[in-house]
Amino acid sequence: MNILLLGSGGREHALAWKLAQSRLLAADGDKFFASPGNPGIAEHAECVALDIGDHKAVAAFCAENAIGLVVVGPEAPLVDGLADSLRSDGIAVFGPSKAAAQLEGSKGFTKDLCERANIPTAGYVRTPSLDQALAALDRFAAPYVLKADGLAAGKGVVIAETREAAEEALTDMFGGAFGEAGAEVVIEEFLTGEEASFFALTDGTAILPFGSAQDHKRVGEGDTGPNTGGMGAYSPAPVLSEELQARAMREIIEPTVATMRAEGMPYSGVLYAGLMLTECGPQLIEYNCRFGDPECQVLMSRLESDLGEIMLACAKGRLAECEARFADETALTVVMAAKGYPSTPEKGGAIDLDSAEANGAKVFHAGTALKEGKLVANGGRVLNVTARGANVTEAQAAAYAAVDAIAFPSGFYRRDIGWREVAREGEQESPA
């Protein structure tokens, strides 16, 4: 079967690496394409230039190359309705429809759905104007959680510690700080607890749990500084116990899938639930309609099942036939970013990977390019250095050993990915 993967980041490199191992691509003549791809993805797929915003051009490429499955990596094409356009031409797609992708495309849509389906989540108010937003602050206590309603590349959330800071942030949001994404703002109650990510695949009816992870959004060590798209992650997340995962399935994932189906917008693809583990149990922070980045990298590092077969079954409504097997080991990834990230990253910095993968680690390319045959930085988050171990402590040590083997003078990274779980594992090993 011929497969087309859309995207160019670390998430897509991880998907390409795993899809390249699929039995779907085992026959002579099977072709694997990616667009636009990156130098890492090019090791597994033929990278082609496509305007993903031109749905007819993508469909034409699929027809010309007998594509049997399209895997959409990033959220923007899904929110734009690319999956609908391809499905209308009879092409199997892994990813939700435009209507279903509103779960990520609109924070307000998701909060309203939670209210209708009685899904546990923080109290909230949707505000379409600055005046209404400022008035709505009276309903909440500090710290204030402010979210741009639309897509903002993972950076549209502000936690304001004071009323003054909240008013300033709201003024910026409605003033265009997040573009059209901030045309409406959701103000939420601040939840206390530990965050974790839970993943499930669904074809609109069947649901397949697909692992857990914890990531680090803040740019600085000790989880300080501005939010980013993610500076590292590990999987599984021990804090999300089997009991809590079962509860998240029962109280959050299952009613979401059932409600979407009942309301005429069945969800097909991956549901990425950001959870807050509160004293009252897991509560939904937000949904994403694609794999997390860098959570995808650690999930793919542990996945033992055939990713291509699972995705195809999901696209064709046969997910009930599948199972997802993961290695018992922990996988941990460290993001190496370009200096200046998340504001203005420095592009063009030279990168030498050399022996980084010598001891079993895997380096996923997130924002790289080739310039005169040399690998250089071409984005904010540049590399995802990923390794496995018996627990978080061992996986962390293996990942940082690989990081230390990389020459990237214009880059930086956190040295404490997984720090909470490493501390907990240390306490468990300490004598009473």
LUMFIDO-188860 format. One record per residue (C-alpha): x, z, y; residue number from 0. Coordinates in pm, whole numbers. Example, Ala and Ser with C-alpha at 12.3 -4.5 7.8 and 13.67 -1.06 7.14 Angstrom:
# LUMFIDO-188860
+--------+--------+--------+-----+
:   east :     up :  north :   i :
+--------+--------+--------+-----+
:   1230 :    780 :   -450 :   0 :
:   1367 :    714 :   -106 :   1 :
+--------+--------+--------+-----+
END
This chain:
# LUMFIDO-188860
+--------+--------+--------+-----+
:   east :     up :  north :   i :
+--------+--------+--------+-----+
:      0 :      0 :      0 :   0 :
:    116 :    -70 :    355 :   1 :
:    101 :    226 :    596 :   2 :
:    118 :    246 :    976 :   3 :
:    219 :    573 :   1144 :   4 :
:    156 :    608 :   1518 :   5 :
:    374 :    835 :   1731 :   6 :
:    730 :    903 :   1835 :   7 :
:    801 :   1276 :   1824 :   8 :
:    933 :   1539 :   1587 :   9 :
:    590 :   1576 :   1428 :  10 :
:    585 :   1206 :   1348 :  11 :
:    941 :   1213 :   1210 :  12 :
:    836 :   1492 :    974 :  13 :
:    527 :   1294 :    870 :  14 :
:    736 :    978 :    822 :  15 :
:    990 :   1166 :    610 :  16 :
:    715 :   1301 :    386 :  17 :
:    507 :    981 :    373 :  18 :
:    816 :    783 :    270 :  19 :
:    820 :    994 :    -49 :  20 :
:    458 :    903 :   -134 :  21 :
:    358 :    711 :   -444 :  22 :
:    150 :    493 :   -210 :  23 :
:    479 :    331 :   -102 :  24 :
:    637 :    315 :   -447 :  25 :
:    555 :    -45 :   -539 :  26 :
:    776 :   -340 :   -456 :  27 :
:    656 :   -502 :   -138 :  28 :
:    490 :   -189 :      4 :  29 :
:    573 :   -162 :    373 :  30 :
:    588 :    139 :    600 :  31 :
:    559 :     77 :    975 :  32 :
:    579 :    318 :   1269 :  33 :
:    501 :    265 :   1636 :  34 :
:    682 :    329 :   1855 :  35 :
:    891 :    556 :   1634 :  36 :
:   1234 :    697 :   1717 :  37 :
:   1586 :    676 :   1567 :  38 :
:   1500 :    939 :   1304 :  39 :
:   1173 :    773 :   1206 :  40 :
:   1360 :    442 :   1178 :  41 :
:   1543 :    585 :    876 :  42 :
:   1212 :    579 :    685 :  43 :
:    993 :    312 :    847 :  44 :
:   1018 :    -19 :   1029 :  45 :
:    958 :     62 :   1396 :  46 :
:    739 :   -186 :   1582 :  47 :
:    625 :   -211 :   1943 :  48 :
:    250 :   -166 :   1984 :  49 :
:     41 :    -69 :   2284 :  50 :
:   -154 :    215 :   2122 :  51 :
:   -397 :    206 :   2413 :  52 :
:   -488 :   -153 :   2322 :  53 :
:   -717 :    -91 :   2025 :  54 :
:   -767 :   -461 :   1953 :  55 :
:   -391 :   -518 :   1936 :  56 :
:   -347 :   -229 :   1692 :  57 :
:   -634 :   -358 :   1477 :  58 :
:   -486 :   -709 :   1483 :  59 :
:   -149 :   -576 :   1367 :  60 :
:   -323 :   -390 :   1084 :  61 :
:   -504 :   -706 :    976 :  62 :
:   -192 :   -923 :    994 :  63 :
:     10 :   -674 :    790 :  64 :
:   -260 :   -566 :    541 :  65 :
:   -238 :   -203 :    648 :  66 :
:   -421 :     21 :    401 :  67 :
:   -385 :    347 :    593 :  68 :
:   -322 :    435 :    957 :  69 :
:   -194 :    785 :   1033 :  70 :
:   -241 :    887 :   1396 :  71 :
:     15 :   1153 :   1493 :  72 :
:    -58 :   1253 :   1857 :  73 :
:   -385 :   1368 :   2008 :  74 :
:   -424 :   1125 :   2299 :  75 :
:   -510 :    814 :   2091 :  76 :
:   -763 :   1017 :   1893 :  77 :
:   -932 :   1149 :   2208 :  78 :
:   -930 :    789 :   2331 :  79 :
:  -1126 :    675 :   2024 :  80 :
:   -862 :    471 :   1842 :  81 :
:   -982 :    595 :   1502 :  82 :
:  -1334 :    467 :   1576 :  83 :
:  -1205 :    123 :   1673 :  84 :
:   -998 :     88 :   1357 :  85 :
:  -1271 :    219 :   1128 :  86 :
:  -1515 :    -33 :   1276 :  87 :
:  -1277 :   -300 :   1140 :  88 :
:  -1276 :   -141 :    795 :  89 :
:   -932 :     21 :    828 :  90 :
:   -880 :    365 :    671 :  91 :
:   -760 :    616 :    931 :  92 :
:   -631 :    972 :    901 :  93 :
:   -763 :   1134 :   1218 :  94 :
:  -1098 :   1226 :   1375 :  95 :
:  -1339 :   1014 :   1575 :  96 :
:  -1353 :   1031 :   1954 :  97 :
:  -1659 :   1256 :   1939 :  98 :
:  -1496 :   1494 :   1690 :  99 :
:  -1162 :   1493 :   1877 : 100 :
:  -1340 :   1667 :   2165 : 101 :
:  -1243 :   1984 :   1980 : 102 :
:   -902 :   1932 :   2139 : 103 :
:   -995 :   1701 :   2422 : 104 :
:  -1220 :   1957 :   2591 : 105 :
:  -1166 :   2333 :   2584 : 106 :
:  -1519 :   2376 :   2716 : 107 :
:  -1666 :   2165 :   2435 : 108 :
:  -1500 :   2388 :   2177 : 109 :
:  -1607 :   2711 :   2344 : 110 :
:  -1967 :   2588 :   2361 : 111 :
:  -1954 :   2493 :   1993 : 112 :
:  -1824 :   2839 :   1905 : 113 :
:  -2117 :   2990 :   2090 : 114 :
:  -2368 :   2769 :   1905 : 115 :
:  -2210 :   2832 :   1564 : 116 :
:  -2140 :   3204 :   1618 : 117 :
:  -1766 :   3153 :   1571 : 118 :
:  -1554 :   3450 :   1687 : 119 :
:  -1369 :   3364 :   2009 : 120 :
:  -1295 :   3512 :   2350 : 121 :
:  -1568 :   3537 :   2612 : 122 :
:  -1548 :   3254 :   2863 : 123 :
:  -1688 :   3069 :   3163 : 124 :
:  -1666 :   2693 :   3228 : 125 :
:  -1606 :   2617 :   3595 : 126 :
:  -1624 :   2268 :   3752 : 127 :
:  -1503 :   2369 :   4099 : 128 :
:  -1251 :   2598 :   4266 : 129 :
:  -1521 :   2800 :   4441 : 130 :
:  -1705 :   2869 :   4115 : 131 :
:  -1379 :   2952 :   3939 : 132 :
:  -1276 :   3203 :   4204 : 133 :
:  -1618 :   3368 :   4185 : 134 :
:  -1604 :   3374 :   3803 : 135 :
:  -1287 :   3584 :   3811 : 136 :
:  -1513 :   3880 :   3895 : 137 :
:  -1641 :   3872 :   3537 : 138 :
:  -1296 :   3930 :   3388 : 139 :
:  -1017 :   4186 :   3406 : 140 :
:   -648 :   4110 :   3435 : 141 :
:   -462 :   3945 :   3275 : 142 :
:   -663 :   3626 :   3328 : 143 :
:   -651 :   3334 :   3083 : 144 :
:   -695 :   3001 :   3265 : 145 :
:   -716 :   2673 :   3074 : 146 :
:   -734 :   2318 :   3199 : 147 :
:  -1029 :   2169 :   3011 : 148 :
:   -861 :   1841 :   2910 : 149 :
:   -536 :   1732 :   2751 : 150 :
:   -227 :   1865 :   2929 : 151 :
:     52 :   1808 :   2673 : 152 :
:     32 :   2167 :   2552 : 153 :
:    106 :   2306 :   2899 : 154 :
:   -241 :   2349 :   3048 : 155 :
:   -273 :   2725 :   2989 : 156 :
:   -183 :   2988 :   3247 : 157 :
:   -179 :   3363 :   3182 : 158 :
:   -212 :   3528 :   3525 : 159 :
:   -120 :   3896 :   3536 : 160 :
:   -290 :   3965 :   3870 : 161 :
:   -595 :   3847 :   4063 : 162 :
:   -368 :   3696 :   4326 : 163 :
:   -174 :   3501 :   4065 : 164 :
:   -499 :   3381 :   3907 : 165 :
:   -632 :   3256 :   4241 : 166 :
:   -306 :   3075 :   4310 : 167 :
:   -308 :   2916 :   3962 : 168 :
:   -669 :   2804 :   3997 : 169 :
:   -592 :   2649 :   4334 : 170 :
:   -306 :   2456 :   4172 : 171 :
:   -520 :   2348 :   3877 : 172 :
:   -804 :   2215 :   4085 : 173 :
:   -546 :   2071 :   4323 : 174 :
:   -417 :   1836 :   4053 : 175 :
:   -137 :   2032 :   3883 : 176 :
:   -261 :   1903 :   3546 : 177 :
:   -415 :   1579 :   3669 : 178 :
:   -758 :   1492 :   3533 : 179 :
:   -720 :   1760 :   3265 : 180 :
:   -779 :   2022 :   3536 : 181 :
:  -1098 :   1871 :   3676 : 182 :
:  -1276 :   2152 :   3494 : 183 :
:  -1126 :   2490 :   3405 : 184 :
:  -1218 :   2742 :   3138 : 185 :
:  -1159 :   3109 :   3222 : 186 :
:  -1134 :   3333 :   2918 : 187 :
:  -1121 :   3697 :   2825 : 188 :
:   -766 :   3803 :   2736 : 189 :
:   -735 :   3880 :   2364 : 190 :
:   -486 :   4133 :   2231 : 191 :
:   -312 :   4077 :   1900 : 192 :
:    -64 :   3848 :   1731 : 193 :
:   -104 :   3471 :   1732 : 194 :
:    -87 :   3255 :   1421 : 195 :
:   -174 :   2899 :   1329 : 196 :
:   -395 :   2800 :   1037 : 197 :
:   -435 :   2444 :    913 : 198 :
:   -707 :   2278 :    708 : 199 :
:   -781 :   1919 :    613 : 200 :
:  -1140 :   1798 :    595 : 201 :
:  -1322 :   1472 :    529 : 202 :
:  -1631 :   1607 :    701 : 203 :
:  -1761 :   1781 :    390 : 204 :
:  -1480 :   1906 :    166 : 205 :
:  -1222 :   2140 :    321 : 206 :
:   -866 :   2186 :    195 : 207 :
:   -662 :   2481 :    330 : 208 :
:   -323 :   2347 :    438 : 209 :
:   -100 :   2640 :    521 : 210 :
:    -11 :   2875 :    803 : 211 :
:    263 :   2900 :   1063 : 212 :
:    373 :   3090 :   1371 : 213 :
:    534 :   2920 :   1668 : 214 :
:    709 :   3031 :   1988 : 215 :
:    558 :   2878 :   2302 : 216 :
:    767 :   3048 :   2570 : 217 :
:   1090 :   2880 :   2671 : 218 :
:   1300 :   3198 :   2677 : 219 :
:   1417 :   3444 :   2415 : 220 :
:   1192 :   3742 :   2358 : 221 :
:    899 :   3510 :   2434 : 222 :
:    964 :   3501 :   2808 : 223 :
:    937 :   3230 :   3071 : 224 :
:    693 :   2939 :   3105 : 225 :
:    491 :   2794 :   2820 : 226 :
:    624 :   2487 :   2643 : 227 :
:    504 :   2258 :   2368 : 228 :
:    685 :   2493 :   2129 : 229 :
:   1045 :   2610 :   2091 : 230 :
:   1037 :   2678 :   1719 : 231 :
:    816 :   2779 :   1428 : 232 :
:    813 :   2907 :   1073 : 233 :
:    580 :   2877 :    774 : 234 :
:    413 :   3053 :    606 : 235 :
:    311 :   3325 :    852 : 236 :
:    308 :   3652 :    653 : 237 :
:     95 :   3813 :    923 : 238 :
:   -184 :   3572 :    825 : 239 :
:   -250 :   3727 :    485 : 240 :
:   -454 :   3562 :    210 : 241 :
:   -742 :   3791 :    306 : 242 :
:   -724 :   3685 :    672 : 243 :
:   -693 :   3317 :    576 : 244 :
:  -1007 :   3348 :    364 : 245 :
:  -1184 :   3512 :    655 : 246 :
:  -1069 :   3239 :    895 : 247 :
:  -1201 :   2976 :    655 : 248 :
:  -1536 :   3154 :    619 : 249 :
:  -1593 :   3254 :    982 : 250 :
:  -1417 :   2977 :   1176 : 251 :
:  -1326 :   2660 :    984 : 252 :
:  -1633 :   2624 :    760 : 253 :
:  -1894 :   2677 :   1036 : 254 :
:  -1702 :   2434 :   1259 : 255 :
:  -1707 :   2159 :    996 : 256 :
:  -2072 :   2228 :    912 : 257 :
:  -2179 :   2225 :   1278 : 258 :
:  -1990 :   1907 :   1359 : 259 :
:  -2150 :   1735 :   1060 : 260 :
:  -2499 :   1864 :   1145 : 261 :
:  -2464 :   1744 :   1505 : 262 :
:  -2374 :   1389 :   1406 : 263 :
:  -1999 :   1395 :   1467 : 264 :
:  -1843 :   1474 :   1127 : 265 :
:  -1479 :   1575 :   1151 : 266 :
:  -1220 :   1391 :    940 : 267 :
:   -851 :   1478 :    955 : 268 :
:   -654 :   1795 :   1016 : 269 :
:   -805 :   2094 :   1194 : 270 :
:   -533 :   2305 :   1354 : 271 :
:   -675 :   2642 :   1449 : 272 :
:   -480 :   2861 :   1689 : 273 :
:   -586 :   3216 :   1601 : 274 :
:   -550 :   3557 :   1760 : 275 :
:   -538 :   3831 :   1498 : 276 :
:   -727 :   4109 :   1673 : 277 :
:   -846 :   4449 :   1558 : 278 :
:  -1183 :   4283 :   1493 : 279 :
:  -1031 :   4008 :   1281 : 280 :
:   -919 :   3652 :   1352 : 281 :
:  -1061 :   3489 :   1664 : 282 :
:  -1025 :   3125 :   1763 : 283 :
:   -802 :   3059 :   2062 : 284 :
:   -820 :   2682 :   2046 : 285 :
:   -843 :   2382 :   1815 : 286 :
:   -608 :   2087 :   1793 : 287 :
:   -716 :   1764 :   1623 : 288 :
:   -368 :   1681 :   1487 : 289 :
:    -77 :   1863 :   1327 : 290 :
:    108 :   2104 :   1552 : 291 :
:    451 :   2025 :   1685 : 292 :
:    678 :   2189 :   1569 : 293 :
:    447 :   2349 :   1307 : 294 :
:    418 :   2016 :   1125 : 295 :
:    791 :   2014 :   1062 : 296 :
:    785 :   2342 :    870 : 297 :
:    465 :   2252 :    683 : 298 :
:    610 :   1919 :    567 : 299 :
:    933 :   2094 :    463 : 300 :
:    731 :   2313 :    225 : 301 :
:    473 :   2060 :    104 : 302 :
:    519 :   1959 :   -260 : 303 :
:    204 :   1747 :   -299 : 304 :
:    190 :   1375 :   -217 : 305 :
:    105 :   1360 :    154 : 306 :
:      6 :    994 :    148 : 307 :
:   -242 :   1040 :   -134 : 308 :
:   -400 :   1342 :     38 : 309 :
:   -432 :   1158 :    370 : 310 :
:   -584 :    852 :    205 : 311 :
:   -834 :   1067 :     14 : 312 :
:   -925 :   1242 :    339 : 313 :
:   -977 :    907 :    515 : 314 :
:  -1197 :    778 :    233 : 315 :
:  -1411 :   1090 :    188 : 316 :
:  -1251 :   1193 :   -143 : 317 :
:  -1070 :   1507 :    -33 : 318 :
:  -1250 :   1718 :   -295 : 319 :
:  -1027 :   1548 :   -556 : 320 :
:   -707 :   1683 :   -396 : 321 :
:   -501 :   1999 :   -396 : 322 :
:   -218 :   2102 :   -166 : 323 :
:     86 :   2268 :   -325 : 324 :
:    349 :   2433 :   -108 : 325 :
:    687 :   2582 :   -197 : 326 :
:    699 :   2961 :   -198 : 327 :
:   1003 :   2950 :     29 : 328 :
:    987 :   2992 :    406 : 329 :
:   1073 :   2701 :    633 : 330 :
:   1191 :   2761 :    991 : 331 :
:   1261 :   2510 :   1266 : 332 :
:   1456 :   2552 :   1589 : 333 :
:   1383 :   2321 :   1881 : 334 :
:   1686 :   2196 :   2070 : 335 :
:   1567 :   2092 :   2416 : 336 :
:   1727 :   1914 :   2709 : 337 :
:   1838 :   2128 :   3001 : 338 :
:   1563 :   2151 :   3260 : 339 :
:   1281 :   2156 :   3005 : 340 :
:    987 :   2219 :   3044 : 341 :
:    996 :   2104 :   3408 : 342 :
:   1246 :   1817 :   3452 : 343 :
:   1453 :   1761 :   3138 : 344 :
:   1793 :   1598 :   3164 : 345 :
:   1794 :   1268 :   2976 : 346 :
:   2089 :   1074 :   2841 : 347 :
:   2293 :   1363 :   2703 : 348 :
:   2513 :   1271 :   2406 : 349 :
:   2426 :   1412 :   2063 : 350 :
:   2650 :   1436 :   1754 : 351 :
:   2466 :   1548 :   1441 : 352 :
:   2765 :   1494 :   1210 : 353 :
:   2741 :   1759 :    934 : 354 :
:   2421 :   1936 :   1047 : 355 :
:   2238 :   1847 :    724 : 356 :
:   2533 :   1920 :    494 : 357 :
:   2381 :   2239 :    351 : 358 :
:   2026 :   2119 :    297 : 359 :
:   1886 :   2148 :    649 : 360 :
:   1681 :   1862 :    793 : 361 :
:   1707 :   1747 :   1154 : 362 :
:   1388 :   1587 :   1282 : 363 :
:   1420 :   1369 :   1592 : 364 :
:   1173 :   1463 :   1866 : 365 :
:   1307 :   1301 :   2185 : 366 :
:   1605 :   1082 :   2101 : 367 :
:   1713 :    724 :   2164 : 368 :
:   2005 :    499 :   2081 : 369 :
:   2218 :    385 :   2375 : 370 :
:   2494 :    141 :   2289 : 371 :
:   2473 :    265 :   1933 : 372 :
:   2510 :    631 :   2029 : 373 :
:   2240 :    897 :   1990 : 374 :
:   2124 :   1046 :   2321 : 375 :
:   1851 :   1278 :   2450 : 376 :
:   1540 :   1097 :   2567 : 377 :
:   1284 :   1371 :   2621 : 378 :
:   1223 :   1741 :   2676 : 379 :
:   1225 :   1858 :   2318 : 380 :
:   1500 :   1658 :   2153 : 381 :
:   1571 :   1785 :   1799 : 382 :
:   1393 :   2007 :   1546 : 383 :
:   1651 :   2168 :   1317 : 384 :
:   1470 :   2281 :   1003 : 385 :
:   1582 :   2480 :    698 : 386 :
:   1434 :   2679 :    410 : 387 :
:   1509 :   3020 :    264 : 388 :
:   1361 :   3293 :     47 : 389 :
:   1215 :   3458 :    358 : 390 :
:   1218 :   3420 :    736 : 391 :
:   1555 :   3594 :    767 : 392 :
:   1726 :   3356 :    526 : 393 :
:   1554 :   3047 :    667 : 394 :
:   1654 :   3152 :   1019 : 395 :
:   2019 :   3193 :    918 : 396 :
:   2024 :   2852 :    750 : 397 :
:   1859 :   2681 :   1048 : 398 :
:   2100 :   2831 :   1300 : 399 :
:   2397 :   2738 :   1082 : 400 :
:   2279 :   2378 :   1110 : 401 :
:   2220 :   2416 :   1486 : 402 :
:   2576 :   2537 :   1527 : 403 :
:   2701 :   2218 :   1357 : 404 :
:   2537 :   1999 :   1625 : 405 :
:   2718 :   1892 :   1941 : 406 :
:   2462 :   1861 :   2222 : 407 :
:   2630 :   1985 :   2544 : 408 :
:   2333 :   1909 :   2769 : 409 :
:   2087 :   2089 :   2541 : 410 :
:   1971 :   2447 :   2490 : 411 :
:   1766 :   2645 :   2240 : 412 :
:   1642 :   2992 :   2163 : 413 :
:   1846 :   3204 :   1920 : 414 :
:   1554 :   3426 :   1817 : 415 :
:   1301 :   3202 :   1644 : 416 :
:   1116 :   3417 :   1392 : 417 :
:   1233 :   3740 :   1555 : 418 :
:    917 :   3943 :   1493 : 419 :
:    909 :   3864 :   1123 : 420 :
:   1285 :   3913 :   1087 : 421 :
:   1238 :   4262 :   1235 : 422 :
:    952 :   4335 :    993 : 423 :
:   1158 :   4215 :    697 : 424 :
:   1445 :   4437 :    811 : 425 :
:   1215 :   4738 :    822 : 426 :
:   1091 :   4664 :    471 : 427 :
:   1447 :   4653 :    340 : 428 :
:   1557 :   4971 :    519 : 429 :
:   1567 :   5286 :    302 : 430 :
:   1290 :   5538 :    364 : 431 :
+--------+--------+--------+-----+
END
